[in-house]
Amino acid sequence: MNKKRSIITASDREQRALSVILVLILLLLALFLISVAIGRYPIPLKEILSIFAAKLTGAARFWPGTTISVLFDMRLPRILAAIIVGAAFAVSGAAYQGLFKNPMVSPDILGASAGASFGAALGILFSLPGLGVEISAFLFGICAVAITYFLSQAINKAMSGILVLVLAGMVVGNLFSAFTSTIKFVADPNSKLPEITFWLMGGLSAVGKGDVLLLLIPFTLGIIPLLFLRWQLNIMSFGDEEALALGVDVKRVRLAVILSSTLVTSSAVAVSGMVGWVGLIIPHLARLLVGPNYKILLPVSLIMGGAFLLLVDDVCRTIYTTEIPLSILTSVIGAPFFIYLLLKTKKAWQ
C-alpha cells in the first residue's frame, strides 16, 4: 500500500513538473511576442504576426522598410540574445550549485566572468571591433577557468577537491579583476574608460545577428552535455563518496560540468557584459517550483532564466528615455528577492 502510494506521488510530481514546464514555455512565448511589439518604435502585434506568417509561407507582402529593419535587424537579435544569455546564466548556476553542493554558488565561482571582463576591457583598450571584443572576452573567460582548474590540481591533494576549486576560483577571479582595474586605470578617461565601464555594467543594446550566432554556437555545445549529465548531478549533489559508491566517475563528471558551464557562461558574458544575480536566484526559484531533481530542474531553470532576463531587458529599454544597464536592474530585483528566498527555503538545504 505504501509502495503504491509512493509511486502515485512520484507520478503526480512528474506530471506537475511537466505542467510547470508547459506553463513556462507559454509564458516565454507570450513575453517574446510582447517584447517584439514594444520599444521606441512600437509595432502592432497583428502586424508582427502577419510578417511572421508571410516569411514562413513565402507570401509576397509589402511593409515599410523601417518596420522590417527594426524587427529583424535590431529587435529580434536582441530578444533572442536576452533569452539565450538568461538561460545560460541560470543553467550554469543551477549546475554549479549541485556540483559544489552550495546554494550560494553562482556562475562566476571559478572566475569565468572576471576573465571575460578582462578580455573585453583589453579588447576595448586596443580598439578592437565589437566582434573582436566579444571573442577576446570569450577566450579569456575560458582561460580563467582553465587556470583555476589546473591550479586546483596542482595544490595539495589532501584537501577536498571542491574546496580547492572554490579557493582557486577566488584567487583567479580576484587576479583578473585586478587586471581589469589596471586597464581602467591606464585607459583614456575621455573615450576608452567610459566604454569599458558601460560594458562592465551589462547590456544588449549593441547586439546584432552575428552576435546571436556567436552566442548560439558555444551555448549549444555547452547546454547539451549539461542536459545529458543532469542525472549524474542528482547523485553528485549527495557528495563524492556516495557518487563513487554508485558508480559515477566523479572527476570526469565534474570536469564535464565545469567545461560545459564555462562555455555557456563565457559566451553569455562576452555578448551581454557583466549581468549578476540571474544564475543565483533563478535556480532557487526553479527549485521552489519543481524541487531539487535535476532531471526537471535544469530545463525549468533554462526557461525561467531566458524569460527573466527578457523581461528585465524589456524594462531596461522602455522604462526610461536612456537605456538602463542590465546589471543595475538585476541587482535591484535580485538582492531583495534572494533574501526572501533565503527566508523561505532556509531549511531546504539542511
Helices and strands as residue ranges (DSSP letters): H 2-37, H 45-57, H 65-68, I 69-75, H 76-99, H 112-125, H 130-154, H 161-186, H 192-200, H 209-228, H 230-236, H 240-245, H 250-272, H 278-290, H 294-318, H 326-344
